[in-house]
Amino acid sequence: MVIKVFLASSSGSTAIKKKQQDVVAFLEALKVDYAQLDIACNEENRMWMRQNVPEEKKPSNGIPLPPQIFNEESYCGDYETFFDAKEDNSVFSFLGLAPPPGSKGHAEEDEEQDEEELRQLEGEEEEEYLEETQEEEAAE
C-alpha cells in the first residue's frame, strides 16, 4: 500500500507550503512509503484529487487545497485531520496502516496477544491438572 500525498509544487501560499512540508517530513520520519503527486503541473493529478475528496470534506467553494492524503484510492484526510492524528499519536491508524514493530500501537497489540496466549496456557495447565487428578483417583 502506498500513501499518496497530493501537493502543489508551485504554491504561492506560505501556509500551504508549510503544511505540505510538515506532512512529508513527518511521513519520512516515520519511514512510511509514500508518493508525492504534484497537482500544480499535472492536470490528471489535480482532477483525480478533486474528484476523490469526499463532498463533505470539500470547502464551501468545492475545491480542496493541498495537501490531501490517500491510502491508494482510499481518502485519509487533509492537513487538519493529519495534524489531529499526529497530536493523538494515531497517524498509522489515520493512514490505514498497521503500526510498525516496537511502536506504541504495535506494543498494545503484542500485549493483547501475550495475554491471550497466557489464558490459553493457563487453560491447558488446568486441563492437565484435572486429568492427572482423575488418573490418581482412578489408581486408588
Order of alpha helices (4+ residues) and beta strands (2+ residues): beta-alpha-beta-alpha-beta-beta-alpha-alpha-alpha
